[in-house]
């Protein structure tokens, strides 16, 4: 995005965004709770003052594949209590006003250009918005948890983020800029326009990478260790892991792996157990499963689970399918069908 476009986006941020994508416009509290609850999730909505003086609600939503960008604004002071979000993660970037947010035991004050929030589906949340408007990124829970599993070498499960995003850090500024870009792209396309499949995948990948590698969460250390970026990881094990990744589609050859790392086979086996918490063969399986999931999640109409699996080094399809289901919570064909639907 050019400097001129960024300046225009910053100027527009305090005004209504995504106006062509209006879903809810009302000054009735019950109607706002019902309609916005249908889009996000059921929640309690109560004005700070009993008579709801000055209350208004606006929700504009541009939906994509696995994520959406939203503009949500409340006039007056309102308490929003969704409990656990269950189905999605929310990144909330304040554009105007302030919001006091409690997520689990953490509390934060969100304000434009200073602090944003990241809400996890399994952490109960309660918020007080004061004449507040926010740009909100919704990410489907399944795609976040599956990608975290692929990056960390763990089975798919709950991912819980630190809810505080400091917008004054480089990472916070980048996130704010990216969401402003996404809103501008949606506004240019309009409700009848569509992102290409490639552009959609690029945006989804960028957002997942930024959150899982840029924001602190419960699997951050596991991702760092599994990727070989941990400072405590010996050079020999980094070399072994890199060799394993580069040759993941080939049969496992422990002698060759030991030669590439510069230590003996037994030392290598003990090192993997100690530093990665898994055997060499388990890590290789996780690498192949992660590659399979990535290929299926972006599969073409003529993609074949069997062909891709063989390309990636799987020889026992039934074992592969069982391991894939255990890791990602669905069959490989289900992942491919969801991509093509």
Residue frames relative to the residue before (quaternion, step in Angstrom):
aa qw qx qy qz dx dy dz
X 1.0000 0.0000 0.0000 0.0000 0.00 0.00 0.00
X 0.4512 -0.7070 0.4752 0.2660 3.60 -0.87 0.94
X 0.6645 -0.4960 0.3703 0.4187 3.56 -1.31 0.30
X 0.6408 0.5294 -0.3264 0.4501 3.58 1.02 -0.79
X 0.6594 0.5027 -0.3072 0.4670 3.57 0.98 -0.84
X 0.6392 0.5186 -0.3306 0.4617 3.58 0.99 -0.79
X 0.6414 0.5179 -0.3268 0.4622 3.58 1.02 -0.80
X 0.6446 0.5071 -0.3174 0.4761 3.57 0.99 -0.83
X 0.6475 0.5208 -0.3207 0.4546 3.58 0.99 -0.85
X 0.6533 0.5092 -0.3154 0.4630 3.59 0.96 -0.85
X 0.6433 0.5172 -0.3242 0.4621 3.58 1.02 -0.77
X 0.7061 0.4694 -0.2629 0.4604 3.55 1.01 -0.86
X 0.5288 0.6897 -0.4035 0.2860 3.57 1.18 -0.52
X 0.6732 0.4844 -0.3081 0.4660 3.59 1.09 -0.61
X 0.6583 0.4624 -0.3038 0.5104 3.59 1.28 -0.27
X 0.6956 -0.4612 0.3335 0.4385 3.55 -1.27 0.13
X 0.1656 -0.7745 0.6056 0.0778 3.55 -1.01 0.88
X 0.8257 0.2300 -0.1831 0.4814 3.56 -1.33 0.43
X 0.1411 0.8486 -0.5021 0.0888 3.59 1.09 0.68
X 0.6499 0.5276 -0.3243 0.4407 3.60 1.06 -0.67
X 0.6888 0.4594 -0.2677 0.4927 3.60 1.26 -0.28
X 0.1987 0.8291 -0.5057 0.1320 3.60 1.15 0.56
X 0.1228 -0.7802 0.6116 0.0454 3.56 -0.97 0.97
X 0.8063 0.0625 0.0087 0.5882 3.59 0.98 -0.87
X 0.1200 0.7465 -0.6487 0.0863 3.55 -0.98 0.97
X 0.3053 0.7638 -0.5057 0.2604 3.58 -0.29 1.21
X 0.2502 -0.7292 0.6055 0.1975 3.54 -1.32 0.34
X 0.5334 0.5948 -0.4022 0.4471 3.55 1.31 0.45
X 0.4589 -0.7251 0.4428 0.2597 3.58 -0.63 1.14
X 0.6857 0.4866 -0.2973 0.4523 3.59 0.80 -0.96
X 0.6473 0.5125 -0.3198 0.4649 3.57 0.98 -0.82
X 0.6372 0.5283 -0.3250 0.4575 3.58 0.99 -0.83
X 0.6655 0.5054 -0.3060 0.4561 3.59 0.87 -0.94
X 0.6790 0.4947 -0.2965 0.4542 3.58 0.92 -0.89
X 0.7339 0.4440 -0.2562 0.4456 3.60 0.73 -1.04
X 0.6796 0.4520 -0.3019 0.4926 3.60 0.89 -0.82
X 0.5994 0.5670 -0.3488 0.4445 3.57 1.14 -0.61
X 0.6269 0.5309 -0.3375 0.4596 3.58 1.10 -0.63
X 0.6855 0.4780 -0.2801 0.4724 3.58 1.06 -0.75
X 0.7594 0.2919 -0.1651 0.5575 3.57 0.89 -0.95
X 0.6430 -0.4410 0.3517 0.5179 3.58 0.09 -1.29
X 0.6300 -0.5287 0.3802 0.4231 3.62 -1.11 0.47
X 0.1026 0.7990 -0.5838 0.1013 3.58 -0.98 0.83
X 0.4742 -0.6191 0.5376 0.3208 3.53 -1.31 0.36
X 0.0427 -0.7871 0.6153 -0.0073 3.57 -0.97 0.92
X 0.0942 0.8092 -0.5684 0.1149 3.56 -0.55 1.17
X 0.4053 -0.6858 0.5434 0.2647 3.61 -0.86 0.92
X 0.5774 -0.5983 0.4273 0.3551 3.56 -1.12 0.65
X 0.7359 0.3060 -0.1902 0.5733 3.57 1.16 -0.66
X 0.5896 -0.6385 0.3691 0.3293 3.54 -0.88 0.97
X 0.7366 0.4255 -0.2465 0.4643 3.61 0.95 -0.80
X 0.3852 -0.7722 0.4445 0.2406 3.60 1.32 0.10
X 0.1577 0.8085 -0.5492 0.1405 3.59 0.97 0.80
X 0.8405 0.1681 -0.1464 0.4939 3.55 -0.90 0.98
X 0.4154 0.7184 -0.4746 0.2935 3.60 1.21 0.20
X 0.1555 0.7384 -0.6513 0.0799 3.54 -1.18 0.73
X 0.1275 -0.7860 0.6013 0.0659 3.56 -1.21 0.51
X 0.0029 -0.7801 0.6248 -0.0331 3.52 -1.04 0.86
X 0.0583 0.7788 -0.6227 0.0484 3.57 -0.93 0.93
X 0.0221 -0.7671 0.6403 -0.0340 3.54 -0.74 1.20
X 0.0371 -0.8376 0.5425 -0.0523 3.59 -0.79 0.99
X 0.0854 -0.7541 0.6503 0.0338 3.57 -0.87 1.06
X 0.1687 -0.8324 0.5257 0.0477 3.57 -0.42 1.26
X 0.1085 -0.7651 0.6332 0.0450 3.54 -1.13 0.80
X 0.6810 -0.4754 0.3484 0.4345 3.60 -1.25 -0.22
X 0.8435 0.0717 -0.0901 0.5246 3.57 -0.27 1.27
X 0.7907 0.1226 -0.0909 0.5929 3.59 1.25 -0.08
X 0.1042 -0.7737 0.6187 0.0879 3.54 -1.28 0.29
X 0.2632 -0.7197 0.6146 0.1869 3.54 -1.28 0.46
X 0.0911 -0.8326 0.5449 -0.0390 3.55 -0.75 1.12
X 0.1824 -0.7062 0.6648 0.1616 3.50 -1.35 0.43
X 0.0280 0.7968 -0.6003 0.0623 3.58 -0.64 1.12
X 0.0396 0.8021 -0.5925 0.0634 3.59 -0.82 1.00
X 0.0901 -0.7628 0.6384 0.0503 3.54 -1.12 0.80
X 0.2858 -0.7205 0.6055 0.1807 3.54 -1.01 0.87
X 0.7502 0.2988 -0.2589 0.5299 3.57 -0.96 0.86
X 0.5476 -0.5824 0.4751 0.3678 3.55 -1.33 -0.22
X 0.0259 0.8123 -0.5790 0.0656 3.56 -0.72 1.10
X 0.3159 -0.7090 0.6004 0.1926 3.53 -1.19 0.71
X 0.0926 -0.7896 0.6065 0.0072 3.58 -0.78 1.08
X 0.0086 0.8152 -0.5759 0.0611 3.57 -0.60 1.13
X 0.0336 -0.8329 0.5523 -0.0068 3.61 -0.04 1.28
X 0.3940 -0.6794 0.5128 0.3467 3.60 1.19 -0.31
X 0.7461 -0.2708 0.2508 0.5541 3.59 -0.77 -1.03
X 0.4711 -0.7065 0.4567 0.2653 3.58 -0.86 0.98
X 0.2740 -0.8292 0.4403 0.2087 3.58 1.29 -0.55
X 0.8602 0.2234 -0.0871 0.4500 3.62 0.40 -1.23
X 0.8283 0.1639 -0.0338 0.5347 3.61 1.11 -0.38
X 0.3928 -0.6417 0.5973 0.2777 3.50 -1.44 0.21
X 0.1611 -0.7835 0.5930 0.0923 3.59 -1.12 0.66
X 0.1243 -0.7281 0.6694 0.0796 3.54 -0.99 0.96
X 0.0826 -0.8200 0.5664 -0.0029 3.59 -0.58 1.17
X 0.0870 -0.7934 0.6025 0.0010 3.58 -0.61 1.21
X 0.3354 -0.7650 0.5069 0.2129 3.64 -0.40 1.14
X 0.1987 -0.7716 0.5970 0.0937 3.56 -1.05 0.89
X 0.7813 -0.0343 0.0469 0.6215 3.57 1.16 -0.66
X 0.7832 0.3006 -0.2268 0.4948 3.58 -1.18 0.55
X 0.4050 -0.6879 0.5398 0.2672 3.56 -1.27 -0.36
X 0.1194 -0.7718 0.6182 0.0888 3.54 -1.31 0.29
X 0.2228 -0.7326 0.6274 0.1415 3.55 -0.94 0.93
X 0.0661 -0.8281 0.5556 -0.0349 3.55 -0.63 1.16
X 0.0915 -0.7545 0.6479 0.0498 3.54 -1.02 0.90
X 0.0081 0.7843 -0.6179 0.0557 3.56 -0.68 1.16
X 0.7879 -0.0677 -0.0039 0.6120 3.56 -0.18 1.26
X 0.7763 -0.2659 0.2199 0.5275 3.59 -0.70 -1.08
X 0.5870 0.5860 -0.3684 0.4199 3.61 1.27 -0.16
X 0.0920 -0.7751 0.6231 0.0506 3.57 -1.15 0.69
X 0.0395 0.7971 -0.6012 0.0408 3.56 -1.07 0.72
X 0.3117 -0.7058 0.6039 0.1998 3.53 -1.31 0.46
X 0.1895 -0.8032 0.5594 0.0781 3.59 -0.41 1.24
X 0.0944 0.7868 -0.6003 0.1086 3.55 -0.91 0.98
X 0.6375 -0.5630 0.3581 0.3852 3.62 -1.07 0.71
X 0.8648 0.1092 -0.1278 0.4731 3.52 -1.10 0.96
X 0.6849 0.4563 -0.2926 0.4870 3.61 1.25 0.08
X 0.8244 -0.0891 0.1281 0.5442 3.57 0.49 -1.18
X 0.0941 -0.7619 0.6398 0.0372 3.55 -1.02 0.95
X 0.3491 -0.7454 0.5316 0.1998 3.58 -1.27 0.09
X 0.1571 -0.7482 0.6375 0.0953 3.53 -1.28 0.56
X 0.1272 -0.8263 0.5482 0.0217 3.57 -0.37 1.27
X 0.2590 -0.7724 0.5674 0.1197 3.57 -0.87 1.04
X 0.5864 -0.6488 0.3612 0.3236 3.61 -0.99 0.82
X 0.7283 0.4344 -0.2449 0.4700 3.60 1.13 -0.54
X 0.6340 0.5087 -0.3337 0.4775 3.61 1.27 0.04
X 0.4110 -0.7211 0.4892 0.2679 3.64 -0.62 1.04
X 0.1332 -0.8141 0.5653 -0.0005 3.53 -0.93 1.03
X 0.0073 0.7571 -0.6532 0.0056 3.53 -1.19 0.69
X 0.0599 -0.8286 0.5559 -0.0275 3.60 -0.84 1.00
X 0.1438 -0.7323 0.6548 0.1196 3.52 -1.31 0.54
X 0.1249 -0.7949 0.5928 0.0330 3.57 -0.50 1.25
X 0.1125 -0.7889 0.6022 0.0481 3.58 -0.98 0.88
X 0.7854 -0.2504 0.1053 0.5562 3.58 -0.25 1.33
X 0.3282 0.8012 -0.4175 0.2757 3.49 1.06 0.93
X 0.0577 -0.7481 0.6597 0.0413 3.54 -1.18 0.76
X 0.0186 -0.8186 0.5736 -0.0221 3.58 -0.90 0.89
X 0.3510 -0.6447 0.6287 0.2565 3.51 -1.29 0.56
X 0.0649 -0.8330 0.5490 -0.0235 3.57 -0.62 1.13
X 0.1899 -0.7501 0.6265 0.0934 3.53 -0.86 1.07
X 0.1309 -0.7636 0.6293 0.0622 3.58 -0.84 1.02
X 0.0510 -0.7852 0.6172 0.0030 3.56 -0.87 1.02
X 0.5037 -0.6652 0.4663 0.2937 3.55 -0.84 1.02
X 0.5329 -0.6689 0.4189 0.3051 3.57 -0.82 1.03
X 0.6572 0.5469 -0.3336 0.3972 3.58 0.87 -0.91
X 0.6947 0.4734 -0.3114 0.4431 3.60 0.81 -0.89
X 0.6242 0.5220 -0.3463 0.4668 3.61 1.08 -0.63
X 0.7007 0.4666 -0.2832 0.4595 3.59 0.82 -0.94
X 0.6436 0.5110 -0.3334 0.4621 3.59 1.01 -0.70
X 0.6628 0.4861 -0.3163 0.4737 3.59 0.96 -0.80
X 0.6213 0.5302 -0.3435 0.4636 3.60 1.02 -0.73
X 0.6337 0.5223 -0.3271 0.4675 3.59 1.02 -0.77
X 0.6641 0.5056 -0.3063 0.4578 3.57 0.93 -0.87
X 0.7000 0.4784 -0.2688 0.4570 3.60 0.98 -0.82
X 0.7564 0.4131 -0.2008 0.4656 3.57 1.06 -0.76
X 0.4260 -0.7014 0.4690 0.3265 3.58 1.19 -0.39
X 0.5535 0.5957 -0.3909 0.4312 3.57 1.26 0.31
X 0.5928 -0.5194 0.4537 0.4158 3.55 -1.31 0.14
X 0.5963 -0.5756 0.4203 0.3694 3.56 -1.16 0.63
X 0.2238 0.7627 -0.5776 0.1858 3.55 -0.87 0.97
X 0.7665 -0.3718 0.2510 0.4596 3.55 -1.31 -0.06
X 0.1239 -0.7451 0.6517 0.0682 3.54 -1.15 0.81
X 0.0531 -0.8101 0.5837 -0.0090 3.57 -0.72 1.07
X 0.2510 -0.8020 0.5343 0.0915 3.55 -0.66 1.21
X 0.5256 -0.5044 0.5591 0.3958 3.50 -1.39 0.27
X 0.3904 -0.7765 0.4381 0.2297 3.63 -0.57 1.07
X 0.6396 0.5519 -0.3271 0.4233 3.62 1.19 -0.35
X 0.0522 -0.7576 0.6504 0.0189 3.56 -0.92 1.00
X 0.2469 -0.7703 0.5753 0.1219 3.56 -0.60 1.18
X 0.2745 -0.8038 0.5100 0.1361 3.58 -0.37 1.25
X 0.6200 0.5442 -0.3476 0.4456 3.60 1.25 -0.08
X 0.5689 0.5462 -0.3971 0.4693 3.59 1.29 0.05
X 0.6653 -0.4966 0.3564 0.4287 3.63 -1.20 0.35
X 0.6633 0.5042 -0.3109 0.4573 3.60 0.93 -0.91
X 0.6537 0.5145 -0.3087 0.4612 3.59 0.99 -0.82
X 0.6564 0.5044 -0.3143 0.4646 3.57 0.97 -0.82
X 0.6333 0.5252 -0.3307 0.4623 3.58 1.02 -0.78
X 0.6529 0.5127 -0.3182 0.4579 3.58 0.91 -0.89
X 0.6476 0.5177 -0.3143 0.4624 3.58 0.92 -0.89
X 0.6612 0.5036 -0.3006 0.4678 3.59 0.96 -0.87
X 0.6569 0.5178 -0.3197 0.4452 3.60 0.93 -0.87
X 0.6767 0.4740 -0.3100 0.4704 3.61 0.90 -0.82
X 0.6040 0.5301 -0.3561 0.4768 3.60 1.10 -0.61
X 0.6351 0.5220 -0.3245 0.4679 3.59 1.02 -0.79
X 0.6589 0.5147 -0.3110 0.4519 3.57 0.93 -0.93
X 0.6388 0.5153 -0.3263 0.4690 3.59 0.98 -0.80
X 0.6621 0.5062 -0.3069 0.4596 3.59 0.94 -0.87
X 0.6302 0.5226 -0.3323 0.4683 3.59 1.01 -0.79
X 0.6535 0.5092 -0.3133 0.4642 3.60 0.93 -0.91
X 0.6608 0.5075 -0.3120 0.4566 3.59 0.94 -0.85
X 0.6484 0.5074 -0.3203 0.4685 3.59 1.02 -0.70
X 0.6676 0.4967 -0.2988 0.4673 3.58 1.00 -0.84
X 0.2460 -0.7744 0.5367 0.2274 3.57 0.96 -0.89
X 0.7152 -0.4782 0.2988 0.4130 3.60 -1.24 0.29
X 0.7128 0.4458 -0.2680 0.4705 3.60 1.07 -0.59
X 0.6028 0.5680 -0.3599 0.4294 3.61 1.22 -0.20
X 0.1715 -0.7776 0.5967 0.0995 3.55 -1.28 0.35
X 0.4486 -0.6290 0.5585 0.3021 3.53 -1.17 0.62
X 0.5189 -0.6021 0.4891 0.3592 3.57 -1.11 0.57
X 0.6470 -0.5264 0.3750 0.4046 3.56 -1.22 0.46
X 0.6480 0.5177 -0.3217 0.4567 3.58 1.01 -0.78
X 0.6657 0.4925 -0.3043 0.4709 3.59 0.91 -0.90
X 0.6217 0.5424 -0.3349 0.4551 3.57 1.04 -0.81
X 0.6744 0.4891 -0.2914 0.4702 3.59 0.91 -0.93
X 0.6334 0.5344 -0.3328 0.4499 3.58 1.00 -0.80
X 0.6600 0.4959 -0.3090 0.4721 3.59 0.94 -0.86
X 0.6517 0.5155 -0.3216 0.4540 3.58 0.91 -0.90
X 0.6616 0.5050 -0.3064 0.4620 3.59 0.95 -0.88
X 0.6562 0.5173 -0.3152 0.4499 3.57 0.95 -0.88
X 0.6710 0.4971 -0.3012 0.4603 3.58 0.92 -0.89
X 0.6543 0.5025 -0.3147 0.4694 3.60 0.94 -0.85
X 0.6588 0.5074 -0.3139 0.4583 3.58 0.91 -0.88
X 0.6648 0.5127 -0.3172 0.4411 3.58 0.88 -0.92
X 0.7033 0.4608 -0.2842 0.4608 3.60 0.86 -0.88
X 0.7498 0.4293 -0.2448 0.4400 3.59 0.72 -1.03
X 0.7514 0.3395 -0.2135 0.5239 3.59 1.13 -0.50
X 0.7359 0.4325 -0.2321 0.4665 3.58 1.22 -0.34
X 0.7412 0.3299 -0.1980 0.5500 3.59 1.23 -0.41
X 0.5028 -0.6802 0.4468 0.2915 3.57 -0.94 0.87
X 0.1295 0.7775 -0.6061 0.1070 3.59 -0.97 0.90
X 0.7514 -0.4595 0.2573 0.3975 3.53 -1.30 0.21
X 0.7346 0.3804 -0.2326 0.5115 3.61 1.17 -0.43
X 0.3228 0.7777 -0.4918 0.2215 3.60 1.24 0.18
X 0.6882 0.4743 -0.2946 0.4633 3.60 0.83 -0.93
X 0.6425 0.5194 -0.3272 0.4587 3.58 1.00 -0.79
X 0.6420 0.5096 -0.3237 0.4726 3.60 1.01 -0.75
X 0.6446 0.5200 -0.3183 0.4613 3.57 0.97 -0.85
X 0.6778 0.4839 -0.2896 0.4717 3.58 0.92 -0.90
X 0.6869 0.4948 -0.2917 0.4452 3.58 0.84 -0.98
X 0.6855 0.4715 -0.2846 0.4762 3.58 1.09 -0.65
X 0.4936 -0.6767 0.4208 0.3484 3.58 1.28 -0.15
X 0.5140 0.6633 -0.4135 0.3533 3.60 1.22 0.29
X 0.4782 0.6776 -0.4490 0.3326 3.62 1.21 -0.12
X 0.5192 -0.6671 0.4406 0.3022 3.57 -0.87 0.95
X 0.6862 0.5063 -0.2946 0.4314 3.58 1.01 -0.77
X 0.5223 0.6526 -0.4168 0.3573 3.61 1.22 -0.20
X 0.4311 -0.7108 0.4844 0.2724 3.62 -0.65 1.03
X 0.6245 -0.5663 0.3936 0.3666 3.54 -1.17 0.68
X 0.6367 0.5463 -0.3378 0.4266 3.59 0.97 -0.81
X 0.6871 0.4658 -0.2901 0.4762 3.59 0.99 -0.79
X 0.5892 0.5389 -0.3752 0.4708 3.59 1.09 -0.57
X 0.6536 0.5102 -0.3108 0.4647 3.56 0.96 -0.88
X 0.6572 0.5091 -0.3118 0.4601 3.59 0.97 -0.85
X 0.6689 0.4946 -0.3107 0.4598 3.57 0.91 -0.87
X 0.6439 0.5155 -0.3251 0.4625 3.60 0.98 -0.81
X 0.6448 0.5101 -0.3202 0.4706 3.58 0.99 -0.81
X 0.6369 0.5243 -0.3246 0.4627 3.57 1.00 -0.85
X 0.6698 0.4980 -0.3015 0.4608 3.60 0.92 -0.88
X 0.6751 0.5061 -0.2963 0.4476 3.58 0.95 -0.86
X 0.7776 0.2855 -0.1401 0.5424 3.57 1.17 -0.57
X 0.2243 0.8335 -0.4841 0.1436 3.58 1.20 0.54
X 0.6732 0.5033 -0.3020 0.4498 3.60 1.13 -0.53
X 0.6311 0.5263 -0.3227 0.4696 3.57 1.32 -0.10
X 0.6199 -0.5248 0.4067 0.4183 3.62 -1.19 0.39
X 0.5279 -0.6427 0.4555 0.3176 3.57 -1.05 0.75
X 0.0296 -0.7763 0.6291 -0.0266 3.57 -0.82 1.10
X 0.2885 -0.8058 0.4930 0.1564 3.58 -0.13 1.31
X 0.6263 0.5365 -0.3498 0.4445 3.60 1.00 -0.71
X 0.6630 0.4937 -0.2962 0.4785 3.57 0.95 -0.87
X 0.6438 0.5205 -0.3161 0.4633 3.57 1.02 -0.82
X 0.6497 0.5078 -0.3114 0.4724 3.58 0.98 -0.85
X 0.6356 0.5250 -0.3255 0.4632 3.58 1.02 -0.77
X 0.6638 0.5093 -0.3025 0.4567 3.59 0.98 -0.87
X 0.7164 0.4457 -0.2528 0.4735 3.59 1.07 -0.70
X 0.4338 -0.7273 0.4375 0.3024 3.56 1.18 -0.50
X 0.6881 0.3836 -0.3032 0.5361 3.60 1.20 0.38
X 0.6487 -0.5487 0.3689 0.3769 3.55 -1.26 0.28
X 0.6835 -0.5041 0.3435 0.4009 3.54 -1.28 0.43
X 0.6806 0.4900 -0.3093 0.4483 3.60 0.85 -0.93
X 0.6452 0.5074 -0.3195 0.4735 3.59 0.99 -0.81
X 0.6273 0.5354 -0.3235 0.4639 3.55 1.08 -0.75
X 0.6577 0.5077 -0.3084 0.4632 3.58 0.91 -0.91
X 0.6734 0.4801 -0.2962 0.4778 3.59 0.92 -0.88
X 0.6360 0.5438 -0.3227 0.4423 3.60 1.03 -0.76
X 0.6429 0.5090 -0.3242 0.4717 3.59 0.99 -0.79
X 0.6536 0.5091 -0.3164 0.4621 3.56 0.94 -0.86
X 0.7070 0.4829 -0.2663 0.4429 3.56 0.89 -0.95
X 0.8004 0.3399 -0.1624 0.4664 3.59 0.76 -1.02
X 0.7630 0.3304 -0.1974 0.5194 3.59 1.08 -0.63
X 0.3936 -0.7456 0.4575 0.2826 3.57 1.25 -0.33
X 0.7383 0.2982 -0.2215 0.5630 3.58 1.16 0.49
X 0.5797 -0.5848 0.4343 0.3651 3.55 -1.27 0.35
X 0.6691 -0.4783 0.3750 0.4276 3.57 -1.30 0.23
X 0.6785 0.4877 -0.3037 0.4578 3.59 0.88 -0.89
X 0.6287 0.5229 -0.3427 0.4624 3.61 1.05 -0.64
X 0.6455 0.5031 -0.3276 0.4722 3.59 0.99 -0.76
X 0.6361 0.5236 -0.3290 0.4616 3.57 0.98 -0.81
X 0.6349 0.5175 -0.3266 0.4716 3.58 0.99 -0.80
X 0.6532 0.5088 -0.3196 0.4607 3.60 0.92 -0.86
X 0.6341 0.5258 -0.3305 0.4606 3.60 0.98 -0.78
X 0.6790 0.4811 -0.2940 0.4702 3.58 0.91 -0.91
X 0.6457 0.5120 -0.3243 0.4646 3.60 0.99 -0.79
X 0.6383 0.5187 -0.3273 0.4652 3.60 0.99 -0.81
X 0.6603 0.4964 -0.3065 0.4729 3.58 0.96 -0.85
X 0.6368 0.5261 -0.3233 0.4617 3.58 1.01 -0.79
X 0.6570 0.5085 -0.3127 0.4604 3.57 0.92 -0.91
X 0.6557 0.5106 -0.3168 0.4572 3.59 0.93 -0.86
X 0.6634 0.4985 -0.3084 0.4649 3.60 0.95 -0.84
X 0.6854 0.4778 -0.2922 0.4654 3.60 0.91 -0.87
X 0.6457 0.5368 -0.3234 0.4364 3.59 1.03 -0.77
X 0.7537 0.2704 -0.1800 0.5713 3.58 1.24 -0.33
X 0.2602 0.8296 -0.4627 0.1732 3.56 1.25 0.49
X 0.4389 -0.6676 0.5402 0.2644 3.53 -1.19 0.65
X 0.6966 -0.4883 0.3117 0.4232 3.63 -1.21 0.35
X 0.7367 0.3930 -0.2375 0.4964 3.61 1.08 -0.61
X 0.3562 0.7573 -0.4832 0.2571 3.61 1.24 0.27
X 0.1655 -0.7730 0.6074 0.0779 3.55 -1.12 0.74
X 0.4710 -0.6748 0.4888 0.2896 3.58 -0.78 1.00
X 0.6601 0.5255 -0.3092 0.4387 3.58 0.90 -0.93
X 0.6762 0.4985 -0.3002 0.4518 3.58 0.85 -0.97
X 0.6715 0.4888 -0.3031 0.4673 3.58 0.91 -0.91
X 0.6394 0.5350 -0.3278 0.4444 3.57 0.96 -0.85
X 0.6641 0.4893 -0.3081 0.4740 3.61 0.91 -0.84
X 0.6183 0.5499 -0.3380 0.4484 3.59 1.04 -0.78
X 0.7304 0.4403 -0.2258 0.4708 3.57 1.04 -0.82
X 0.6562 -0.5698 0.2947 0.3974 3.57 1.25 0.21
X 0.4751 0.6464 -0.4646 0.3750 3.61 1.22 0.14
X 0.1360 -0.8022 0.5774 0.0680 3.57 -0.94 0.87
X 0.7274 0.3133 -0.2098 0.5734 3.61 1.20 -0.47
X 0.2761 -0.8187 0.4801 0.1517 3.59 -0.07 1.30
X 0.6448 0.5193 -0.3461 0.4413 3.60 0.96 -0.71
X 0.6474 0.4929 -0.3202 0.4851 3.60 1.01 -0.77
X 0.6200 0.5428 -0.3345 0.4573 3.56 1.01 -0.79
X 0.6729 0.5034 -0.3012 0.4507 3.58 0.86 -0.97
X 0.6565 0.5067 -0.3134 0.4627 3.59 0.99 -0.79
X 0.6642 0.4917 -0.3012 0.4758 3.58 0.97 -0.86
X 0.6349 0.5326 -0.3252 0.4556 3.58 1.04 -0.79
X 0.6591 0.5016 -0.3106 0.4664 3.59 0.91 -0.88
X 0.6554 0.5166 -0.3166 0.4509 3.58 0.96 -0.86
X 0.7069 0.4681 -0.2607 0.4617 3.58 1.00 -0.82
X 0.8260 0.2520 -0.0968 0.4948 3.59 0.82 -1.00
X 0.4983 -0.7068 0.4032 0.2993 3.59 1.24 0.04
X 0.7553 0.2218 -0.1829 0.5889 3.59 1.22 0.36
X 0.5780 -0.5818 0.4323 0.3748 3.58 -1.26 0.27
X 0.6367 -0.5168 0.3884 0.4204 3.62 -1.18 0.35
X 0.6538 0.5119 -0.3248 0.4528 3.61 0.95 -0.79
X 0.6143 0.5390 -0.3558 0.4533 3.62 1.09 -0.62
X 0.6251 0.5240 -0.3348 0.4718 3.58 1.03 -0.76
X 0.6751 0.4894 -0.2934 0.4675 3.58 0.90 -0.91
X 0.6479 0.5133 -0.3301 0.4559 3.62 0.94 -0.82
X 0.6465 0.5160 -0.3272 0.4568 3.58 0.97 -0.83
X 0.6385 0.5243 -0.3277 0.4582 3.59 1.03 -0.72
X 0.7468 0.4146 -0.2212 0.4706 3.58 0.98 -0.83
X 0.5623 0.6217 -0.3924 0.3787 3.62 1.22 -0.27
